[in-house]
């Protein structure tokens, strides 16, 4: 089935649909289904003040809500639509499987509701870099004069995008492993898995199951399955996918590209995939300097975005213009200040070891601020790969001992400051300690390799605390 085609339209009138969860995708799904004439029941585990307020709004619209009971399958349920965060081993889903009831995610619902002439999807997943790549892709598509939006796990909700009055030419779609798990019918025009590293294993149950869910993004691709040459597991997923006849495997690499690849030659991003006579020819797309920041993993993101855009027929000039116009989100390798020859960089978004490894690979030498909630991660491999770049380390957060022990094993010569506090004010002390370790030419890098919730509401707040502390340091002239 081609991604521009429309799936068979269902008759929703009177269909009994259970929506699992009152989350950011559950509430819109319930409203959309109710509007289509379905008999909607929302079930939710929580029964707190916020849930009750949300439930009251939905019930006023004629939607049934059951709070504090997300385990029992409502009588007569013909379909479940779940929010992405609900794990596959929930009792509700076990009961649904036993009753022969299908389970869709919000992405699957959006796919099934697309109308005639629906915009094709250019889809992106991966352990790290999804949001940046999708936003780069949308910037390139806009530079080509196409009506587009960054949707899915970010930006405009997919349901709004497919049901809204504004017609799109193409959608740049970010899909998480959770969303892909519950989206069996999605068929993209072209798609990429940027990278694969252990993440969300508590949800998926195993690395194999996690990888398999990521690999679903390639199923039924029409034009290109874009993979990471440096991460063979992504190419393996392409090989395993059942794609449309004529769909090509396109690699991206930070090295010199071979035929059917995009890569880098002497500071230039080049395309040897979507050119005539790719055995001999290459098309210049942009300069490395056009990508901000030009860190290695961000260049990889740019190449993946460029490959998807080129698969859609976008000209080289629009790739350059789109990458030049793009600015990363806050807290993603964001330059905060330079003080006394020391650069301070906020990559609070590096919430796992894979992201932190990419961040650490972009600088040398580094005073590393790390720590937080490890979520079951181990740090030996990260420290081994990054040890030679480290001037020092300042550790914060609940699970900092795990990083301290990895540093003692693999980088015993690196000085470590272990801050035995988890209050939000610890970040100011961490920045001061890092400044004391740093020398002119060094980078003080916040790349925690951990989640933030032990000390902060989210990674944004952690990044803001770092930036505030750095600016306070600059104002006092203590650096």
Secondary structure, 3 states (H helix, E strand, C coil): CCCCCCCCCCCCCCCEEEEECCCCCHHHHHHHHHHCCCEEEEEECCCCHHHHHHHHHHHHCCCEEEECCCCCCCCCCCEEEECCCCCCCCHHHHHHHHHCCEEEEHHHHHHHHCCCCCCEEEEEECCCCHHHHHHHHHHHHHHCCCCCCEEECCCECHHHHHHCCCCCCEEEEECCHHHHHCCCCCCCCEEEECCCCCCCHHHHCCHHHHHHHHHHHHCCCCCEEEEECCCHHHHHHHHHCCCCCCCEEEEECCCCCCCCEEEEECCEEEECCCCCCCCCCCEEEEEHHHCCCCCHHHHHHHHHHHHHHHHCCCCHHHHHHHHHHCCCCCCCCEEEEEECCEEEEECCCCCCHHHHHHHHCCCCCEEEEECCECCCCCCHHHHHHHHHHEEEEEECCCCHHHHHHHHHHHCCCCEEEECCCCCCCHHHHHHHHHHHHCCCCCEEEECCCCECCCCCCCHHHHHHHHHHHHHHHHHHCCC
